[in-house]
Each structure stands twice: as structure tokens, then as C-alpha cells.
């Protein structure tokens, strides 16, 4: 399939009536049909923020006249405004100041509950970040207790797709990404296999959280703890994990961004050794899925039998719905700026787990080559998940990836 090349051109026309009105048009080139989230940096526009009673409104031109468009200020990047654009609808917008604005609703929100921060679509929790340590079942070594992971991850109609603490791998925790075979000086440290007692990943504190008409988000700071080091050097990695849940159409899907930014405070840094597991984004799927009701399709046409060890831009993992009446799944997207993109994958063999063929998936940037992490240097890995009920085919998957990979929209301001 030919790639869908996207570009977003914002043409800002200064009004001859007042300085504080800016119009722009969104142009999308290609066959994209999905709603997309777009940001505007108001620092680049001809807007005067003086006047304490002034409030910004975003309007869209329709056949019935100008209508309000929900929008949201970015909680992390100051001065950036987000809104949702449907490429099949009107493309002309205007930003203006008003004395009174409509009553804003919260399409995407968050709440704290039972040691988790739940990200909500409307009132429904769909993705939860565990910040308190989740201990294993009674009788299992408490060393397997862990915080800093995503579970449950739930489809729009209510199917839970993640699994934690399965008896075959008590160290598996929904969606998570510890590094496995690392080398610190002359020592080997494993932050993944908790039972070895070498290391773990723990929640430390929260950064900004946000909720509104367009998305809900949280920033969690996590520490990779080296149990074999002295107290001064016990933190091998500092990680900032950002989750952002977008409120987009259609209602049988949602978009969840998973961005990991990390650095090492160690003077010598550390080495991520090449291995089939480690880092990136990994997910242990529901116990309902096995070799007879779960499928894989990658951007390179690989399936459940051939995907393991191959590279891909995207991968669809899908299986039977909980009620047996259809399909649900996740489209995983790897960003082109990620190390080793198109990214290597770990996909469990179909005859694994005693022949059951349970499902595990991971984008694994150190699968084939080691990665030297230099002291105090920042690194980043960006992923997106499209969680869906029903069907999602390869053409749509490629379109979603193009949208994720190519967001260089241009803002042109006319004098």
C-alpha cells in the first residue's frame, strides 16, 4: 500500500476588524478518514493576552454558521492548544476572545482509586496506572510485588485485555517495560525478572495530570532500583512515563500514547545488552486468549508464527471478545524516532506455555543490538496503542501509523 502522506497547513489571517481574531484552515492531503488531534501554538499567532476578563474560544465554520469546538490547553507544553479535527468535515476555524464561554465538559478525565490513577472516557475507566505496590497472591514471595505498570487496560465495550501476576510469570504486569539484561560496571542487573532479586522498577512521584474535552494525561516518575549497589548508586535509571488518552471517534476505539523518557544518574552509565526481552513496551494479554483464538499481523505481513524477532512499524494483536460475539485487540505503533525503528518484536511462540499459546507482545529496541546509555544523557521511546472492539485492518493500521509518525503541521501567519 502507498503511504498516506499528511501535512497540516494552518493559514492564519489577521482580521481587519480586530487584532484579537485569527482564522485558519486545516488541509489534510491523502485518504485519511480518522479523527486527528491537532495542536496550535498560540505564541506564534497575533493574539494579545492582556485583559483579565478575556477568554479564548475556538470556532469552526459550518453551513449553519460558526460553532464552538472543544479544545484543551496542554498541561506540559505551555501555550499549546489541542483540538480534534475530522478530515471529512469543515476545515475553517477561528480563534477569538469572548467575555463568556460555553460550559466546558470533560470528555476524558482521571480519578484516584485503590492505588491507581484511572484514565476515563466519560465516566468509564479504560486505562489504569498502578502507583502503589501490588503484591502477589498469598503464599507467593513478596519480592514479586511491583508498582509502575498499566492494568487493567479495557476496551470501549468493557473487555479487559491485560493480565498481571500469572502463575507462569509472576513478574508480568499488564503493560510495562523494564530492562532485562543490563550491565553496570562488572555486574549484571535484571530489572525485569523480579524473582532473581537483582532489581525492580518503582513509582516515585507524579508530575502534571490533566483532563478535558480532548484528552486525559498523567506523568509518572519511576526509578529503576539496583538492589546490588550501595545506597548512593542504587538508582540506575530515572524514567518519566507519560500516558495520554485521546477522546476521538469512532466510539469503538480509543488512542493511548505511552512515552518513556529516561536517563542514568550513574557516572559510568550502563549497558542494555542485546536480548529478546527488555525495555520498549511489553504487554501480557488476557488469559482468555490462546493459540486458537488470538492472531497477529505486522506492517511487514508477518503473523503469529513468523512475527517473533522480525521488525515492524506496527503490529495488530487481536482475539475473541469476552462474550464470544466478536473481536477486540490493540494496534501497537512504533515511532520512527525510536531506536532500531522499524522496531524488533518479541511475540511468544504459538506452542508456548505448555502448548496453550498464551499471548505476549513487546517492541524490543535491544533485541538484536546492545545499547550504551551514557551518564545523564536523556533518551526517549514513543509508542501509541489503538485499543479497539470489532475489526481493524491493515489499511487502517497503516493510516494510523502515518498519522502517528508524521505530524509536522505548519502554521503560516499572514501579516
N, C-alpha and C positions, 0 to 999 in steps of 0.2 A: 504494500500500500504506500502511496506517496505521502510524505509527512505533511501535516497541516501546519502551514506557516502562518503565525499570528503576529499581528502588530496592532497596537492600540494608539491611535493618534488623537490627542486632545488638542483641539484648536480653541484657544481662549480669546474671545472677542470682548474688548473693553467697551462697555456701554457708553454711548454718547450722553446719556441722561445722568448717570451717577457713577462715581468711581467704584462703588461697592456692589457691583453686579458683574458676574463673569459667566459667559456662556461657553460651552464646549460640546464637541461631538465625539462620540466613540465610534470608531470604524474597526471592524474585525474582518480580516481577509481570510477567506477559506470557508470550509464547510462546518465550522464549529456550531453545535447546537446547544451545548451545555451552558447553563448559567455560569458566570465567572465573577470572581471578586476582584475589584479594581481599586487602586488607591490613587489619591491625588495629594500631592504635597502643596499645601496652601502657601508655604513660604515663597513659592515660585509665582504666585498669582498676584494680581493687582488688587489686593484687599487691604483695607485699613481696619485694624482691630481695635482702634480707640473707641471709647464709648462703652461704659459698663453694662448698658441695657441692650446692647446689640447681640443677637443670636443668629447663628448661621442656619440656613435652610438649603436643602438640595432639592431641586425641582426638575421634573422631566417633561418634555414637550410631547403631548399626545393630541389626537384628533379632538378630544374633549377639552383641551386646554392644558395648562401646567398643573401637574400633580406632585405631591410630596413623595420623595424617595427616602426610605430608611437609610441611615448611614451611621457610622461609628468612628470615633477618634481612636487612633492606635495607642494602646497603653504603653508600648515600648518605644516607638518612634514618634517623637513629639512633632506635631504639626501635620501628621498624615491622616487623611480621612478615607475610610473604606466604604464602598457600597457595592451592591450586586447588580450586574448588568446582564440582561437577556439579549443575546445577539439577534433574536427573531423579532424584537420589539423596537420601539423608537430609540434613537441613539443621541438625541439632542438634550443636553442638560444645562441647568443654570444654577450657580451658587449665588445666594443673595442674603442680605441681612433682613431680619424681621424682628418686630417687637415681641410678638407672641408666636410660639411654635405649636405644632400638633403635640398630642400626648404620645411620648415615645413608648414603645412596647419592648419587651425583651424576648427576642426570638431564640437566643442562645444564652444560657446562664450557667451558674455553678452554685454548688452548695457543699458544705462540710457535713459528713455523715459517717460515723463508725470508723474513724481513722482514714477516711478517704476524702478527696475532693472530687465530686461528681460533676462532669460537664453535661449540661442539659440541652436538649432540643425541646423548646416549650417547657413542659413540666416533666419530661421523660429523661432520666439519666441514660446516657449511651456509652460514656467512657469514664472510667474512674481511675484516679491516681492514688495509690496506697502510700500514705506518708508515715503511718505507724507500722511498727514491725508486725508482720503477720507470721505467727508461729505455726509450725506443722501440727498435725493431729497428735493427740495424747499417745505417748509411747514411742514417738519418733524424736530423735535427737534434736534439741532446741537449736543446734548450730545451723539448722536449715531455715530458721526464722529470717525474714527479709522484709525490707521496705524499699520504696523506689521502683515501682513497677505499675503497669496498667492492667487492671482487672476489676470488674468484668468489662469486656467490650461487647456491646449489644447492638444487634441490627435494628433498623427502624421499626420492624414489627415485633421485636422483643426476643429474638433468639440470641443467647449468649454464645459467643464464638471462642472465647479464651478459656484456658484451663490453668489452674495453679496446683502445685504440690501433688502431681500424680504419683502413685506408688512406685512407678518405674523410674521416675526422675523427680525426687522431692525438691530439687533446686530449680525446677522450671516454674516461671512466674509470669503467665499471660504474655504481655508484650514487654520486652526488656532487652538490654544489650550490654551485659558485662563482657570484659575482655578475658580471654581464656588463658592461653599460654603467653605470659609476659615474662620479661627478664629485667630485673632490677639489679644492676651490678652483676655479681656472680650467682644470684639467686633466681629461681623460677617461682613466680607467684601467679596463682589462678584465682581470679575474681568471680568465676562462673560456677565451678563445681564446689559448692559450699561445704560438702561433706569432707573435703580434704583439709579444711581448716586453715587455708593459706590466706584467704581474703574474702571480701564481700563488697557490695555497693549499698550505701545507706543514704536515706534522705537526711539533709541538713536543715534547710530552711526554704521558705517560699520567697520568690520575687513578685513582680506585678501579676495581678489577676484582673480579668476584665470580662464583662458581659454586656450584651446589647442587641441591636437589630441585625447585626451581620455575623458576629462570631462570639464565642466564649474562649478564653485562653487562660493558661496558668504557666508560670515559670517556677521550676523546682530545682534547687541547687542540691547536688548529690556528691558524695565522696566515695572514691574507691579506696578502701581501707586495706592496708598491707599488715596482716597480723604478725609477720615475722620481723618487722622493722622496729627500731626504737621509737619512743613516743614522738620525738621531734620529726621523724620522717615517715610516720605511719600513713599519711595521706599521699597516695601515689598519683592520683588524678583528682582534679576538681572538675565537675561536669555541671553545665547548665542545660537542663532539659526543658524545652518549650513545647507544649501541646496547644494546638489551636483548632477548634471545632467550628466549621463554617455552616451557616444556615442557608442552604441552597436547594433549589428544585432539581429533580423531582423528589417527592417525599419518600420514595422507597430507597433513597441513597443519602449518605452524608459524607463529608470530607473531613478527615482528621490529619493535620500536619504534626510530624514528630521530628523535632530538630534538636540535635545533640551538639553542644559546643563544649570543648574540653581542653584542658592544659595540665601540665605536670609541674608541681612546685619543686620537684627534686632537682638538685643541681646537675645531676647526670642524666636527667630524663629517664626514659625507659623504652624498651623494645617490645612491640607486639610481634611475636613470632608467627610465621605462616602456619595456619591450621584451619581445619574445615569448620570450626566454630569460633565465634568471638566478635564482639562489638556490633556495629551496624544496628540493625533492628531484627529481633527474633521473636517468634510467636509460637507458642504451643496451643494447638487448636483443641476444640471441644472433644470430649471422649465419645461423642456420638458419631464422629467421622472416622472412617477406616478405609481400607483398600477398595471396598465395594461401593462406597457412596461419596467419594471425595476425588476431585480432579484438579489438575494443574495445567496452566497454559502460560507460556512465556512469550515475550516480544519476538523471540527467535524461533517460535514454533515448537519448543520443547514441551513434553508432557510429564506426567508423574514418573514415568520410567526413565526419562532422559534428562530432566532438568538439573539434577544434582551435579554440582561442580561446573555448570555452564554459566555464562554471563548473560545478563538481560537488562533492558531498560525498565521493564515492568513484568509483573507476574500476577496472574489471577489464580487464587486458591478458592475453590467453591465446593459446596457439598449439599447434602439433603437438609431441608429445613426441619426444625424440631417436630412439626406436625406431619411431616412426610408428604406435604402437598406441593412442594416446590423446591427452590434453590435459594441459598444465601451464600455470601462469601465476601472476600476482600480483594481488591486490586491494590497491589503494592507498587509504588513508583519510586525509583531511584533518581535523584537529581544529577544532572550531568557534571556538576561541580564536585561530586563525591569522588573520593579516591577510588581508583580502579573501575570507574564507570565506562561502559556498561558493567554492572557490578556482579561479582561472583555470588552464587547462592548455595545454601545448604538446604536440600529437600530430602526428608527421610525416605529411605527405600520402601517400596510397596510391601515388602515381606518383613519389615521390621517389627519390633515389639511382639516377638513370638508368633509372627505371621498375621497379626491383626492389621498392620499397616496404618498405625496412628499417624496423624499429620503434624509435622513440624516444618516451619519455613524460616529462612533467615537470609537477608542480604548481608554478606560477609566480606568486608573490604580487605581482609588479610588472608583470604582463602588460599591464594597462590603465592603471595609475596609478603615478606615481613615489612613492618612499618616502624621506623625510628621516630619516637616522639621526643622532640628537643625540649629542654628545660624552658618553662614559662612561655612557650610559643602556643598560640591558640589554633585549634583545628575544629572543623565543623563537618557534620554529616546531616543531610536533609532528606527526609522521606515524607511521602504522602500516602494515606490509605483512603480508598473509596470503599466504604462499607455498604453493602447492598443486599436487598432482597430481590428475588426474581433473576433475570438474566442480564449479564454484561458481557458483550462480545469483544473480539479483538479490535475491530474498527473503533469502537468507543474507547477501549483501553488506550489505543494509540493517541486518540484525540485528547483524552485526559492527560496523558504523559506530555504531549506537546504543550498543553496549557501550563502544566507544572514547570516544564523545562524552559519555556520561552516566554518570559514576562517583561520584556524590555519596552514597556509602553513609553511613549514620548509625549511630553507636554510642550506644546508650542504656544507661547503667549504673544499675541499681537500688540504692537504699540498703539 
